[in-house]
Amino acid sequence: MSHFTGQLFVQDICMPAERWLDDSELMRFAVAFPLEQKLIALTLKVSRSPKDLLSHLRRIYFCHRHGMHEPLYAALLDWLIVVNGKGRRMSLRLLQGCRARLDPAEFLIFQGALDAAQALPGNRYSLFTKGLSGHSHLLEITQKKVEQVDFLQLAQDFIEFSQLDEAMTMLEQGLDAQPERTDLQAAALELYQATGDWGRFNKRFHALTAAGVEPAGEWRKLNESLCGEHCG
């Protein structure tokens, strides 16, 4: 029987094995949160960046590790849809690693549809399947649950481990969902200033205004200052 282990992806994604063995990438940002909220956070990350294969792998690994049958099926299906027939060896290794967590029929269906995953039926956790059974239902679940995800706390957990880029990403996801939250705006601004990532600041400033939200005063001051430096 195949086992989904930390060694399964090492050669393919060039990451230290221990990053997968102890699940530290996941646990450090939501230690105190229920599994469902951790899954939502991982799924949101995949939905924001569908071509970020590492995010897909983290989601698959998390579902496998915690015995989440339906979410694992959806995570594998979304992976196959995104890779669209490429990286067959990697996809086969994923399926073999997850075989023990899948129904025999599901495994055979996946194995026979590596090049045509779009035709496979989705479930309520699927992101990229067509029809109401997949993507729209997940969006409905996400909309109901997003208020329960404390993006600020998740970002602070990342900061404690000096993962500033991940912290900014978490805050940006929070602002995508709740752009009017001034606490998220303030925390994001502080990180942009600490890292000097003005391109990212500028992109978020325009995203806020496009969402019909008036950025906080400090945001406007910094934007005017940067514009004066680069436009003058």
N, C-alpha and C positions, 0 to 999 in steps of 0.2 A: 504494500500500500504506500502510495506517495505521501510525503509529508511536506507541508508548507513551512520551510525553515528560513532562518536568516541567511543561509548560504545560497538560497534559490536564485537571487537576483544580483549577487555581488559582481559577477563578471559583466553583466549586462548594463548596470547603471553606475558602476565604479564607486560604490559607497562602502564604507566599513561595515562588516557583517554585524557588529554589535548595535548599529543603528536600527537593525531590524529585530535582533534577538530580544532586546529588552523593551521595545516599543517606546523608547524615550522620546522620539519625535512627537508622538501623540500625547503621552501622559503629561508631559511637562506644561502643556498649555491648558489643560482642563482636568486637573487631578480631582477636583471636588465635584465635577459635573457628572450627571448620569450618562450612561452609554448612548442613549438616544440623542442627547444634545451634542456629544462628541461626533456622532455619526452625521448629524446635520451640519456641523462645522466643516467636516471633511467633504461632504457632498457639495456644500456651497462652494468650496474651493475648486472642486472639479468643474462645477457649472460656470464659474467665473473664467477659468482657463482650461477649456476642454482639451487643448493640445499639450498641456503640462502632464506628461506621462508619469512623472514621479508622484503627482497628486493622486492619479488613478491607482498607482501601486500602494500608496499609503491607505487609501480607502479599501482596496481589496484585502490587504493584510489585516487591517483593523476588523473587518467583517469576519474574516476567517478565524482570527484569533479569538473572537468573542462568540463564535458559533451562530452568527446572524445569517440564517439561510436565505431569506428573501432579499435582504440588502446585498448579500454576496452575489447572488444571481444577477441582480441589477448592476452591480459594480463591474462584474465580468462582461456583461452584455455591453455596457457603455464603453468599456475598454476596447472590445472587438469592433464596435461601430466607429470609434475614433481612429484606430489604427488602420481600419479599412483594408484588411488583407495583407498589410505590411508586417514585417517582424513575426513571421509565422512561428519560428522556433521559440521566440519569447512567449507568444500566446499559448503555444502547446505546453510549455513548461508551467505557465500559470494554471492552465486547466488541469494538468497532472497534479500540481501542488494542491489544488482545491478539490480534487476529485472526491475525497472522503466527506466533504461538506455538501456535495451536490447529490441530487437523486440520480440514479443510473441513467434515466431517460434524459435528464438535463445535460449530463456530461456528453452523451452521444449526440444530442442536438447541437451543442456548442462545437464539438469536434467536427461535425459535418457542415458547419456553417461559418468557418473561419473567414470566408470571402463574401459572405452574404448575411452578416449579422443583422443588417437593417430589417430583414424579413422576419426575425424572431420576435415572439410576443414579449412585451415588457410587463412589468408589474408596477405597483404603486411607488417603488423606489427608483425606477428607471428615469434617466435624464434625457436620453437622446432617441428613444423609440418614438415612432409615429403613433398618433391616436390619443384618445383621452385616457387610456389605461396607464399611460406612462408619464410623460413630461408634465402634463397639466395637473395631474393628481399630485405629483411631487411638489409642484409649485404651490398647490393649495395647502399641503402639509407644512411647507416651509413658511408660508405666509402666516399660518396659525402659530407656528412655534418660534418665529424669529424674535418675537418680543421676549421670549424666555432665555434666549442666548445672550449672556452678558459679554458683549464684545470688548468692553473696557477691561473687565477682569481677565479675559483671555489674553488681551494684549499685554497687560501687566505681568501675567505669568511668563510670557515670552521675554519681556524686558528683564525679568529676574535672571534669566539664563543668557542675557546679552544677545538675544536674537531680535535685533532691532528691525531688520527687514520683515521678518514674520510678524512682528508687532504692528508695523505699519500696514501690512496687508490685512491683518485682522481688523484694525480700525477702519480701513478703507471699505472693507466688506460691511462693517457696521454702518458706515455713512451711506453706502449704496442702499441699504435697507431702511435707515432712519436718518436721512441727511439733516434733519432739523435739530438733532441732538448736539447741544453746545459742548457737553462734556467730551464727546468723541472728537469734535472739532478741535478743542483745546489740546487734547492728548496727541492728536495727529500733528498739529502745528508744532508742538514741543519736539516731536521726533524729527520732523522735517528740518527744524532749526538745528537740532543736535547733530544730524547727519549731513546737513548742507545739501540735501537732495532737492534742489530748487525745481528741477524738471518735474519731479513727482508732485511737489507742492502746487506748481502751476496747473498740472493736469487735474488735481483734485479741486483746486479753486474754481476752475471752469466747470467741473462736474457739478459742484454745489450750485453755482449760478444757473446752470442749465436745468437743474432740478427745481428751480424756482425758490431756492433758499438763499437768503442774504447771509453771506459769511460773517462771522464775528469780526469785531473791530480790528483785532490784532491781525487777522487774515488780510483785511483790506489794506492796512498800513504796510504790511510786508509786501503785498502785491504791488502797491504803488512804489515802494522803495526799489524793488527788483526791476520794475518797469522803467524807473528813472535811470537806473544803472545801465540797463541794456538797450533802452530806447533813446536815451539822451546822448 
